[in-house]
Amino acid sequence: MSLRIDLSRMSPAAAIRQLDLSSLPAVHHNSGSRFGGIFLILFALFWGGVPGIILIGMVTSGEYESSMFFLLLFPVIGIGIFLGGLYTMTFRETIRIDATSVSREAKSILGYKYWTEPLKRYPGILQRTEHRSGGKNSSSYTLHIVELHHEEKKKRIILYESRSPNGFRKIWEDYCRHLNKPALEGGKGNMLSRAVEDLDKSVRDLAREGKLEVDFDPRKPPPPGFDLRVDGDQLRVTLPRTKSSIIGTLFFMAFAGVFVFIGFGIDDAPIAFGIIGLVFVLLIVAGLAWSRFTRQVLLIGRDRVRIFHDTPWGDTAGKVLDTSQIERVRIGQERSSNEREGVLLITDEATKKIGEGLPPEAQNWLKRCILAVITKG
């Protein structure tokens, strides 16, 4: 039995790409956009054709001058766009995955490509994110990707791709079960692997079974800036204040100052510019005050972890995690490679990052401290 995924019938809110591996063998067909290809071809004919005709006319009439040489760039670029449109129109791809092998067949104006690879050569299923800057009229976003990972980049297969993080971890784990492959996390040189049978086990279960080693000595003092005290049957850990970037703060203050100057210092300029600048200034000052007068706090017990902020006006409500649901505690980035690392507390439902911006040795100590408390007993 084989099945075909028709992406054109998926709702706008659905995944950009999703291969169904619930029944093997599974076959996925993908093709380029005919409409997009036609648009590129027509645009290429206009972009490169019109300047090309003008250039030819000038040469044949003897009016060509060396200063007009730049017109040749338009036809050259147009040829590239034209070929891109042809490729988009003619591209066809078929991916087949069964219990023993993976194969990919691709056809386009560039030719025919085919390869097959034993499934056993794939070390596991990798979950990762990619930050996209967006376009001129669209905001940046993060892609959540599940990938059948291979050492050779050309043999990697994207199984799932979506802008939404909802249900992402469960989808990743389901793919691991379908193919009986380990779950992979992390980047090059720092790949973490988790066996299929351990996917839904908490760190407490893994420690009990001897599959997770907790290396933490409570007799050693914590890194500078941490405050520890016992609060009933819980450990209260107050984190150091993170320092704001001086260069970043000055840059944003200067950016806001330009708006303020335009709005209130230049005649006939819209006052809205000045108001926008003042809002930016207030947000920056509020952020600096928040980092200066508040501290992140963890109340760690065997059954739950509460994460909140200690402020001059009292404690915030924060977030409470059931320790029986925490499947991983690691250092890394939550959404994209552009953000600062922190200690991640990961469950099937959500990921909470703490200690963002702390030195690596402080984050490592915090990770080991959390694991020591929630796996005890």
BAKOL-88821 format. One line per 3 residues: their letters; for each residue x negated, y, z of N, C-alpha, C. Coordinates in steps of 0.05 Angstrom, whole numbers. Each point is the difference from the previous one (the first is absolute). Layout:
BEGIN
a	X,Y,Z,X,Y,Z,X,Y,Z  ...
//
This chain:
BEGIN
msl	-17,-24,0,17,24,0,-18,25,0  7,19,-17,-14,25,0,20,23,2  -9,23,10,18,22,3,-12,25,-11
rid	17,19,-8,-10,24,-12,11,24,16  -17,19,6,8,24,15,4,22,-20  24,11,0,6,22,-18,-1,26,16
lsr	-22,15,-1,-3,24,16,19,22,-9  9,-1,-24,18,21,-10,27,0,14  7,-22,13,26,-2,14,-2,6,29
msp	-24,6,9,-3,6,29,9,28,5  11,5,24,11,26,7,-24,19,5  5,27,-2,-21,19,4,-13,-2,27
aaa	15,-9,20,-11,-2,27,-17,-25,4  1,-19,-19,-14,-25,3,-30,3,-5  -14,-22,2,-29,0,-4,-7,7,-29
irq	-23,12,-4,-9,6,-27,-7,-27,-14  -10,-18,16,-8,-27,-11,4,-20,22  12,-23,-7,5,-21,20,3,-27,-15
ldl	-19,-17,5,1,-27,-12,14,-19,20  18,-15,-10,15,-20,16,-15,-26,0  -12,-8,23,-15,-25,2,14,-20,17
ssl	26,4,5,15,-18,18,2,-28,-13  -2,-2,-26,1,-25,-14,-23,-1,-20  -17,-21,1,-22,-2,-18,5,-23,-20
pav	-9,3,-26,-15,22,-10,16,25,-4  -12,23,3,13,26,-4,-13,14,-24  16,12,-17,-9,14,-24,9,29,1
hhn	-18,18,-3,7,29,0,-8,12,-26  20,13,-13,-5,13,-26,0,31,4  -18,13,-12,-3,29,2,-6,11,-28
sgs	11,23,-6,-5,12,-26,-2,30,3  -14,13,-19,-2,29,0,26,13,-8  0,26,4,24,16,-6,2,8,-29
rfg	20,-10,-15,3,8,-28,6,30,-2  17,10,17,6,29,-1,-24,16,6  -15,-8,21,-25,14,7,-20,0,-22
gif	-3,-23,-14,-18,-2,-22,7,18,-23  26,1,-7,9,17,-22,-5,30,7  6,7,26,-5,28,8,-30,7,-3
lil	-18,-18,8,-28,6,-2,-9,2,-29  11,-17,-17,-7,1,-29,9,27,-12  25,8,5,10,25,-11,-16,24,11
fal	-6,-2,26,-15,22,12,-28,2,-13  -12,-24,-5,-27,-1,-12,0,12,-28  22,-6,-15,2,10,-28,2,30,0
fwg	15,11,20,2,29,2,-26,13,10  -11,-12,22,-24,11,13,-24,0,-19  -4,-23,-14,-23,-2,-17,5,6,-29
gvp	25,-4,-9,6,3,-28,1,29,-9  13,17,15,3,28,-8,-28,14,-1  -16,-2,21,-27,12,-3,-17,-13,-22
gii	4,-27,-4,-14,-13,-21,7,10,-27  26,5,-6,9,11,-25,-12,28,-5  1,16,22,-11,27,-2,-30,-1,-7
lig	-14,-19,14,-29,-2,-5,-6,-8,-29  15,-20,-10,-3,-9,-27,5,22,-20  22,15,5,7,22,-18,-22,21,0
mvt	-12,6,22,-21,20,1,-25,-10,-15  -6,-26,2,-23,-11,-14,4,1,-30  23,-9,-9,6,-1,-29,2,28,-13
sge	8,19,16,3,28,-11,-26,16,3  -20,-12,13,-25,14,4,1,21,22  20,0,17,2,19,22,-12,-11,26
yes	-11,-24,0,-10,-12,24,-25,14,11  0,5,25,-23,12,14,-8,-18,23  -26,1,7,-10,-17,21,14,4,27
smf	10,25,4,14,6,25,26,-16,3  10,-11,-23,25,-15,1,-4,-30,6  -25,-7,5,-7,-28,5,16,-12,23
fll	7,17,19,15,-11,24,27,-12,-8  11,7,-23,25,-11,-9,-2,-31,-4  -24,-9,-5,-4,-29,-4,6,-16,25
lfp	-2,13,23,6,-14,25,29,-10,2  18,16,-11,28,-8,1,6,-26,-15  -9,-4,-25,4,-25,-13,-14,-24,14
vig	-24,5,11,-14,-21,14,16,-10,24  9,19,16,16,-6,24,26,-13,-9  12,10,-22,25,-10,-10,-2,-29,-8
igi	-23,-8,-12,-4,-28,-7,0,-18,24  -13,9,22,1,-15,25,28,-3,11  15,22,0,28,-2,10,17,-18,-18
flg	-5,1,-26,15,-17,-19,-5,-29,5  -26,-7,4,-7,-28,6,12,-9,27  1,19,20,12,-6,25,30,-6,-3
gly	13,15,-17,29,-5,-5,4,-27,-14  -17,-7,-19,3,-26,-13,-5,-23,20  -19,4,18,-5,-20,20,24,-4,19
tmt	11,23,8,24,-1,18,23,-15,-14  4,5,-25,22,-12,-15,-4,-30,-4  -25,-9,-3,-5,-27,-8,-9,-18,23
fre	-4,11,24,-10,-16,22,21,-20,10  -8,-25,2,16,-22,11,-17,-16,19  11,-7,23,-16,-15,20,17,-22,12
tir	-12,-23,4,13,-23,13,-18,-11,21  10,-1,25,-15,-11,22,14,-25,10  -15,-22,3,12,-25,9,-15,-10,24
ida	15,-6,21,-12,-10,25,14,-26,7  -16,-21,4,12,-26,9,-16,-9,25  4,-24,8,-12,-10,25,-30,-4,-2
tsv	-11,0,-24,-29,-6,-4,-15,21,-15  14,17,-15,-15,19,-17,15,26,-5  -16,20,-10,11,26,-7,-10,6,-28
sre	18,10,-17,-9,8,-27,13,26,-8  -14,14,-18,10,26,-10,-5,1,-30  20,8,-15,-1,3,-29,8,28,-6
aks	-16,14,-17,7,28,-7,-5,4,-29  19,15,-13,-2,6,-29,5,30,-3  -15,12,-18,3,28,-7,-15,5,-26
ilg	-1,25,-9,-15,7,-24,-30,-4,5  -8,-2,25,-28,-5,7,-8,-29,-3  20,-17,-4,-6,-29,-4,15,-17,19
yky	-10,-25,2,13,-20,17,-20,-9,21  10,-1,25,-17,-9,22,15,-21,16  -15,-21,8,12,-21,16,-21,-11,20
wte	8,-4,24,-17,-15,19,17,-16,19  -13,-20,12,13,-17,20,-20,-5,22  9,-2,25,-17,-3,23,14,-19,20
plk	-15,-19,11,11,-17,22,9,17,24  22,-6,11,11,15,22,-19,-2,24  -14,-22,3,-18,-4,23,-23,21,0
ryp	-6,13,-22,-21,19,-1,9,28,10  25,3,6,10,25,12,-1,-3,31  -15,17,13,-4,-3,29,25,7,17
gil	19,15,-11,23,6,15,17,22,-12  20,10,15,18,21,-8,-7,26,15  -8,20,-14,-9,25,12,22,21,0
qrt	3,13,23,18,24,1,-18,24,2  7,21,-17,-16,24,0,18,23,-8  -11,24,3,15,24,-9,-18,17,-18
ehr	13,15,-18,-14,19,-17,13,27,1  -15,21,4,10,27,0,0,11,-28  23,10,-8,3,13,-27,5,30,4
sgg	-13,16,-15,2,29,3,26,11,-12  14,-16,-17,24,10,-12,-6,18,-25  20,12,-11,-4,17,-23,4,29,6
kns	2,15,-21,3,29,3,25,8,15  22,-15,-5,26,7,12,9,-22,20  -19,-17,9,8,-20,19,-21,-2,23
ssy	9,-7,23,-17,-2,23,-17,-25,1  -20,-1,16,-17,-24,2,16,-21,15  -9,-25,-4,14,-22,13,-19,-23,4
tlh	8,-20,15,-16,-24,6,13,-24,-12  -15,-16,-14,10,-26,-10,-8,-22,19  20,-17,6,-5,-23,17,-1,-25,-18
ive	-23,-14,1,-6,-20,-20,-6,-27,13  11,-21,-10,-7,-27,7,-14,-13,-24  -23,-11,4,-17,-9,-22,-10,-28,4
lhh	3,-17,-20,-14,-26,0,-29,5,-6  -17,-1,21,-27,11,-2,-19,-20,-12  -19,11,-15,-22,-16,-13,-25,17,1
eek	-23,-13,1,-25,15,0,-4,15,-27  10,-11,-22,-1,13,-26,24,18,-2  -4,26,-4,21,19,0,21,-6,-22
kkr	-9,-9,-24,19,-4,-22,19,-24,6  -7,-17,19,17,-23,6,18,5,24  0,24,11,19,7,22,28,4,-11
iil	20,-9,14,27,2,-9,16,16,21  12,23,-9,17,15,18,27,-14,1  7,-9,24,26,-14,4,22,19,7
yes	-7,21,14,21,19,10,-12,28,1  16,19,-7,-8,28,0,24,18,5  -2,17,20,23,17,7,-11,26,14
rsp	16,21,-2,-7,24,15,10,-1,28  19,-18,6,12,-2,26,-15,-21,17  -5,7,26,-13,-20,18,20,-19,12
ngf	26,5,-4,21,-16,13,-3,-30,-8  -3,-16,21,-1,-29,-4,-26,-10,-13  -19,18,-2,-25,-6,-15,-15,-24,12
rki	-2,0,26,-16,-21,13,14,-27,-3  26,-1,3,14,-25,-3,-2,-11,-29  1,18,-20,-3,-8,-28,-27,-12,-4
wed	-20,12,11,-28,-9,-2,-2,-28,13  11,-4,23,-2,-26,13,16,-21,-15  22,8,-12,16,-20,-16,-16,-10,-24
ycr	-15,18,-13,-17,-8,-23,-21,-20,10  -11,5,24,-20,-19,11,12,-27,4  24,-1,9,13,-26,4,7,-14,-26
hln	10,15,-20,7,-12,-26,-24,-13,-13  -24,12,3,-24,-11,-14,-18,-14,20  7,-1,26,-16,-13,20,-28,11,1
kpa	-2,27,0,-25,14,-1,-3,17,25  -25,4,10,-5,17,23,8,29,-6  7,15,21,6,28,-3,-26,16,4
leg	-5,18,-19,-25,16,1,6,29,5  -17,13,16,2,28,6,-28,12,-1  -1,26,-4,-25,14,0,-12,4,-27
gkg	-24,12,-1,-12,6,-25,-26,-16,-4  -15,8,-20,-24,-14,-7,-20,0,23  -10,-23,7,-19,-3,22,13,-1,27
nml	26,3,2,14,0,25,27,-14,-3  0,-23,-14,25,-14,-6,7,-18,24  25,3,10,10,-17,21,19,-20,-11
sra	-2,-25,9,17,-21,-10,16,-13,22  25,-7,-6,18,-12,19,14,-24,-13  -2,-23,13,12,-24,-11,30,2,-2
ved	12,-14,-19,29,0,-4,15,-7,26  -10,-21,13,15,-10,24,-2,20,24  -17,20,-3,-3,20,22,14,27,-6
ldk	15,1,-22,10,26,-9,19,13,20  18,-16,12,20,12,18,-8,-3,29  -25,-7,5,-9,-2,28,-10,26,10
svr	6,6,25,-10,25,12,-29,-4,8  -13,22,7,-28,-2,9,-1,-16,26  21,1,16,1,-15,25,0,-30,-6
dla	16,-8,-21,1,-29,-8,-27,-8,-11  -12,17,-16,-26,-8,-12,-22,-2,22  1,17,20,-20,-1,21,4,-26,17
reg	26,-7,4,6,-24,16,-10,-25,-15  2,0,-26,-9,-23,-16,-30,0,-6  -14,21,10,-29,1,-4,-8,10,-28
kle	19,12,-15,-6,10,-27,-7,29,0  2,13,23,-7,28,3,-18,3,24  -24,9,-4,-19,4,22,2,30,9
vdf	5,3,26,2,27,12,-25,6,15  -16,18,-10,-26,6,12,2,28,13  6,-1,27,4,26,14,-8,-4,29
dpr	-17,17,10,-9,0,28,12,24,14  21,-4,17,13,22,14,-18,13,21  -23,-13,7,-18,12,20,-17,23,-12
kpp	-3,0,-27,-15,21,-12,16,25,-3  -12,23,4,15,26,-2,8,5,-29  22,13,-4,9,7,-27,-17,21,-13
ppg	2,5,-26,-15,21,-13,9,27,12  -17,21,-3,7,26,10,26,11,-10  15,13,18,26,12,-8,24,-17,7
fdl	-3,-26,4,23,-17,8,5,2,30  25,0,7,9,-1,28,16,-26,4  -8,-16,20,14,-25,6,10,0,28
rvd	24,-11,3,10,-6,27,22,-21,-2  3,-14,22,21,-21,1,26,13,9  21,-6,-16,27,11,6,18,-24,3
gdq	3,-9,25,16,-24,6,-14,-24,-12  15,-15,-17,-12,-23,-13,-10,7,-29  -4,26,-5,-9,9,-26,-25,16,2
lrv	-14,2,-22,-24,16,-1,6,25,-16  -5,23,13,5,26,-13,-27,10,-12  -1,2,-26,-24,9,-14,6,27,-14
tlp	-14,21,10,3,26,-12,-24,5,-19  6,5,-25,-21,2,-20,-13,28,0  -24,2,-10,-13,26,-2,15,18,-20
rtk	-4,26,4,12,18,-20,-17,-1,-25  14,-1,-23,-15,0,-25,-5,29,-9  -24,4,-11,-8,27,-7,10,7,-29
ssi	11,23,-3,8,9,-26,-24,8,-17  2,-4,-26,-22,8,-18,-1,30,-2  -23,12,7,-3,29,-2,2,9,-28
igt	-14,-14,-18,1,8,-29,28,-2,-11  14,-22,7,27,-4,-10,19,22,11  -3,7,26,17,20,12,-5,27,-14
lff	-26,7,-4,-6,26,-13,11,1,-28  -2,-23,-14,10,0,-28,30,5,-1  15,-13,18,29,4,0,8,27,10
maf	-15,11,19,5,27,10,-5,20,-23  -21,-4,-15,-6,18,-22,22,-2,-22  9,-25,-5,21,-4,-19,25,15,8
agv	8,-3,26,23,14,10,-4,30,0  -25,9,5,-6,29,0,4,13,-27  -6,-15,-21,4,10,-27,30,6,-5
fvf	17,-18,9,29,4,-3,10,24,16  -11,2,25,8,23,16,-9,26,-13  -24,1,-10,-11,24,-13,17,8,-24
igf	7,-20,-17,15,5,-24,28,11,8  13,-13,19,27,8,7,3,26,14  -20,7,17,2,25,16,-20,21,-7
gid	-20,-7,-17,-21,19,-6,0,11,-28  15,-13,-18,0,9,-28,28,12,-7  0,23,-10,25,14,-7,15,-16,-21
dap	26,-1,3,18,-13,-19,-2,-31,-1  -18,-11,17,-1,-29,2,23,-11,17  12,-23,-7,22,-10,15,-8,-5,29
iaf	16,9,19,-5,-3,28,1,-30,8  12,-16,-17,2,-28,6,-28,-13,3  -19,10,-16,-27,-10,2,-11,3,29
gii	4,24,11,-9,5,27,14,-17,21  26,-5,-4,14,-17,19,-10,-28,-1  -5,-10,-25,-11,-27,-3,-27,-2,14
glv	-17,21,-3,-26,0,12,2,-1,31  19,16,11,3,0,29,10,-28,10  17,-13,-15,9,-27,8,-24,-19,0
fvl	-18,2,-20,-24,-16,0,-17,5,25  -4,26,6,-16,7,24,12,-12,25  27,2,3,13,-10,24,-4,-31,2
liv	2,-13,-23,-3,-29,0,-29,-8,8  -19,15,-10,-28,-6,7,-5,5,29  10,22,11,-4,7,28,14,-22,17
agl	24,-8,-8,15,-20,15,-16,-27,0  -12,-7,-23,-16,-25,-1,-24,2,18  -13,23,0,-24,3,18,8,-1,29
aws	23,13,7,9,-1,28,8,-28,8  12,-15,-18,8,-28,6,-24,-17,6  -21,3,-17,-24,-16,4,-16,9,25
rft	3,25,7,-15,11,23,13,-6,27  27,0,1,13,-3,26,14,-27,4  -1,-18,-19,13,-26,3,-20,-22,-4
rqv	6,-24,11,-17,-23,-3,17,-24,-5  -9,-18,-17,14,-25,-6,-5,-19,23  22,-14,8,-1,-18,23,11,-27,-9
lli	-13,-22,10,10,-27,-3,6,-12,27  24,-10,3,8,-15,24,2,-29,-8  -21,-15,6,-3,-27,-10,7,-21,21
grd	20,-16,-6,7,-23,17,0,-25,-16  5,-22,14,-1,-26,-14,23,-2,-20  23,12,7,24,-3,-17,6,23,-19
rvr	-12,23,6,5,22,-18,-22,20,1  -2,16,-22,-19,22,-1,16,25,-7  -3,20,17,14,26,-5,-21,20,-8
ifh	5,14,-22,-19,20,-11,14,27,0  -11,20,14,13,26,2,-21,21,4  8,25,3,-18,22,5,6,13,27
dtp	-21,6,15,1,15,25,-3,29,-7  21,16,6,0,28,-6,5,17,25  -6,26,-1,6,17,24,30,0,7
wgd	17,-9,-18,29,1,5,11,-28,7  -18,-19,4,8,-27,6,-7,-20,-22  5,-25,5,-6,-21,-20,21,0,-23
tag	-10,-5,-24,19,-4,-22,12,-28,1  22,-4,-15,13,-26,0,-19,-22,-11  -13,7,-22,-19,-19,-12,12,-24,-13
kvl	-16,-21,-2,8,-24,-14,-7,-24,18  18,-20,1,-4,-24,17,-2,-24,-19  -21,-16,3,-4,-24,-16,2,-24,18
dts	15,-20,-8,1,-26,14,-25,-16,-7  -16,-7,21,-26,-13,-6,4,-27,-13  23,-13,4,4,-26,-13,3,3,-30
qie	4,25,-10,3,5,-28,-25,10,-14  -21,6,17,-25,11,-11,-16,-23,-12  -4,1,-26,-14,-22,-14,-29,7,-6
rvr	-7,25,2,-28,7,-6,-6,27,14  -25,1,10,-10,25,11,-28,4,-14  -2,20,-17,-25,4,-15,-5,29,-5
igq	-24,6,-8,-7,28,-7,2,3,-30  13,21,-9,3,4,-29,18,24,-6  9,2,-25,18,21,-9,27,-12,-4
ers	21,16,7,27,-10,-1,12,0,-28  -4,22,-15,14,2,-26,-19,3,-24  -21,15,3,-17,4,-24,-29,5,9
sne	-18,-2,-20,-29,2,5,-8,29,6  19,19,-4,-6,29,4,3,8,30  11,-17,16,6,8,28,-22,-10,18
reg	-1,12,24,-20,-8,20,9,-27,13  -21,-15,8,6,-26,12,9,3,29  15,-20,9,9,-1,28,3,-29,8
vll	9,-5,24,6,-27,9,29,-6,-8  4,-21,-15,27,-7,-10,12,-22,16  24,4,10,16,-20,13,21,-9,-20
itd	-1,-24,-10,15,-8,-23,21,-21,8  25,5,-8,22,-19,3,13,-3,-28  19,-19,-1,14,-4,-26,16,25,-8
eat	10,15,20,18,22,-5,-15,26,-5  -23,4,14,-13,26,-2,-29,-3,8  -15,22,-7,-28,2,9,-4,26,14
kki	-12,-1,23,-5,25,16,-30,4,2  -8,25,-8,-28,7,2,-6,18,23  -21,-6,15,-8,16,23,-30,5,-1
geg	-8,20,15,-29,6,1,-12,10,-26  17,12,-17,-10,9,-26,-21,22,4  -22,-3,-14,-21,20,2,-20,-4,22
lpp	4,-20,17,-20,-6,21,-25,-13,-12  -23,2,13,-24,-13,-9,4,-30,-3  -14,-14,-18,4,-28,-4,-4,-17,26
eaq	-19,7,17,-4,-15,24,23,3,20  13,24,0,23,4,17,24,-16,-11  4,0,-26,22,-16,-12,-4,-29,5
nwl	-24,-10,-2,-6,-28,5,6,-8,29  -8,18,19,6,-5,28,30,-1,5  14,19,-12,29,2,4,14,-25,-11
krc	-8,-10,-23,11,-24,-12,-4,-24,19  -24,-3,10,-6,-23,17,15,2,27  3,25,10,15,4,25,29,-8,-3
ila	13,8,-22,28,-7,-5,3,-30,-2  -17,-13,-16,2,-29,-3,-4,-15,27  -19,10,16,-5,-13,26,25,0,18
vit	14,23,0,24,2,18,23,-16,-11  7,2,-26,24,-12,-10,-3,-30,-4  -25,-11,0,-3,-29,-3,-7,-13,26
kg	0,15,22,-7,-12,26,22,-18,10  -8,-23,10,19,-18,12,15,-18,-20
//
